[in-house]
Amino acid sequence: MKSIDVLGFGEPLMELNSVLRDGEAVFLPGFGGDTSNAVIASARQGARTAFFTGLGDDAFGRDFLALWDREGVDRSRVVTRRGGATGIYFITHGPDGHEFTYRRAGSAASLVTPDELPRDLIAASQVLHVSGISQAISSSAADAVFDAIAHARASGTAVSYDTNLRLRLWPLERARAIIHAAVAQSDICLPGLDDARQLTGLDRPEDVCDAYLAMGCRVVALTMGKEGTMVAVPGDRRLIPARPVAAVDATGAGDTFDGAFLAEWLRNGGDPFAAAAYANAAAALSTLGYGAVAPIPTRERVEAFLAASGKE
């Protein structure tokens, strides 16, 4: 019997989000980092969760430890590095959406090595969730993710992978090679359409899904923003409609989708179509507030939203 539902591994980042207050832009502190966001989303849906990373021995690192404690995320195996730094990022908003500025070079998370992996925790988890960003931050982190995936597969732990392409961190050819090598060893692939088009060179969502299934995944959930999510398994492919809301900030919506999808997939016995419908609702609700973590909804809120829309 596995004691953890979803274990995340990646880089947490302190968030400073620019919002208007009395006509002036101010930066509100918050939390980010794709896999951390996803694990918190899973926790808020009632999943048993854990997170592994490296943190700086600094105020931001301590803030993350307190955050995970508040959210009920097991952070007992997180490595705190003396003299290390916890990464940060800034969000600004304009007519084309939100823009990110990062200060993460040499972060404590990027220094994680395969030898530091919590192998017992990986084996005790139902799902290991990692991403392209988890691998892009350094060569040692990329190696550690591959090692974690291999140990998960050997331990009967499913692997979930969000491609999350960030070309500021690495060139496209290297990203494509590493991300697709990881996807080929994953059970669940969670790409966004824009990233997937760059990575695969394909345009049609149907072709993207088929390409990732051909690599060996059991489930592909391709998020497409307002167009919904295309979910594919061998022999079946369906478009799950988006949930329209008056969005104010899409930061972290994809991460919320990931965490809600995994929690619901485990809860409903492995139905990816129902999990995507639930996750679309959670992601929509997460856009109603600013920042990546604060607006992530609880299960109670998602279920109330689904009931009110009459589309459970």
C-alpha positions, -999 to +999 in steps of 0.1 A: +000+000+000+016+033-011+014+061+015+017+091-009-006+098-039+015+125-057+052+133-052+065+163-070+102+170-079+114+203-093+123+239-086+102+261-063+104+298-069+094+328-048+069+349-067+066+387-069+034+396-089+028+431-101-008+443-095-024+478-095-032+493-062-047+528-062-034+533-097+002+522-088+019+490-096+030+470-065+046+436-063+027+411-041+047+382-027+036+347-034+049+312-044+056+295-077+074+267-094+055+244-117+058+211-099+053+227-064+022+244-077+009+211-090+015+193-058-003+220-038-032+217-063-033+180-057-033+185-019-062+209-021-082+182-039-076+159-010-046+139-023-018+128+000+012+147-013+050+152-009+076+173-025+114+170-031+138+197-040+168+218-028+162+251-010+185+279+000+191+284+037+173+318+034+140+335+042+124+324+009+134+287+016+119+289+050+087+304+036+084+274+013+088+250+041+060+268+060+038+268+029+041+231+024+034+225+061+002+246+058-009+227+027-002+193+043+026+185+018+052+161+032+085+181+028+106+159+051+131+150+024+138+185+011+175+194+011+184+228+026+218+241+014+238+264+035+249+293+015+225+283-013+198+305-028+161+299-034+151+312-069+126+341-075+106+354-104+086+385-112+053+387-130+041+418-150+009+421-169+002+437-203-020+436-233-005+403-245-009+386-211+016+379-183+054+382-186+079+365-164+114+377-153+135+352-135+164+353-110+172+316-106+207+309-119+226+286-095+195+281-073+197+254-046+172+233-066+195+233-097+222+217-076+202+185-068+221+153-078+209+118-084+226+107-051+202+130-031+170+115-044+145+101-018+142+067-034+121+053-006+096+082-010+095+076-048+087+040-042+060+049-017+042+072-041+014+063-066+026+091-090+059+109-095+053+143-112+082+161-129+085+185-158+107+200-185+116+228-161+127+202-136+153+191-161+161+224-178+176+241-147+209+222-148+226+190-161+226+175-127+189+182-122+182+166-156+201+135-146+183+134-113+149+135-130+159+106-153+171+086-123+139+094-104+118+082-134+138+050-136+134+043-099+096+051-102+092+026-130+111-001-111+089+006-081+055+005-097+051+043-094+034+060-123+053+089-139+036+121-149+055+146-171+046+182-180+067+193-210+067+229-198+091+243-224+112+273-213+135+284-241+152+309-218+167+279-200+179+258-229+179+257-267+150+240-285+171+210-299+184+201-264+150+206-249+134+184-275+159+156-270+157+155-232+120+162-229+110+135-254+134+110-238+116+116-205+082+115-221+090+081-236+095+068-201+064+084-187+029+071-182+011+104-183+021+133-206+007+167-198+018+191-226+005+225-235-004+230-272+020+259-279+049+240-263+040+208-280+039+224-315+075+236-310+087+203-296+070+180-321+068+202-352+032+192-356+002+216-357-030+196-353-038+187-317-048+152-329-014+147-344+004+159-313-016+135-291-008+106-315+029+115-315+031+114-277+011+082-275+035+067-300+064+075-277+049+052-251+026+072-228-006+056-216-024+090-213-020+123-230-039+154-218-031+183-242-042+216-227-053+242-252-065+271-231-100+283-241-102+255-266-103+229-238-082+198-233-077+170-258-073+137-239-060+106-257-054+070-248-046+042-272-078+037-292-097+067-279-094+105-281-118+132-269-120+170-266-130+181-231-145+216-232-130+244-212-149+262-184-154+299-193-148+324-165-138+361-162-101+354-159-078+380-144-044+361-142-036+327-159-003+323-139-001+287-127-034+276-144-016+247-162+000+236-130-034+236-113-047+215-141-018+190-136-024+186-099-061+184-101-059+160-130-036+136-111-056+138-079-089+131-097-073+104-119-062+085-088-096+091-071-118+079-099-098+048-107-079+060-137-105+076-160-085+104-178-115+119-195-134+125-162-101+137-146-096+163-174-132+176-170-126+181-133-091+196-139-105+221-165-128+234-138-101+237-113-078+255-137-105+279-147-111+288-111-074+294-105-075+322-130-099+343-109-071+356-086-035+368-089-005+346-085+002+309-089-008+294-055-032+317-037-061+311-062-058+273-065-092+261-055-101+234-030-121+203-040-152+218-023-150+249-045-144+229-077-174+206-069-196+236-062-186+252-095-193+219-114-227+216-096-236+251-104-228+247-141-247+215-143-218+198-161-204+173-136 
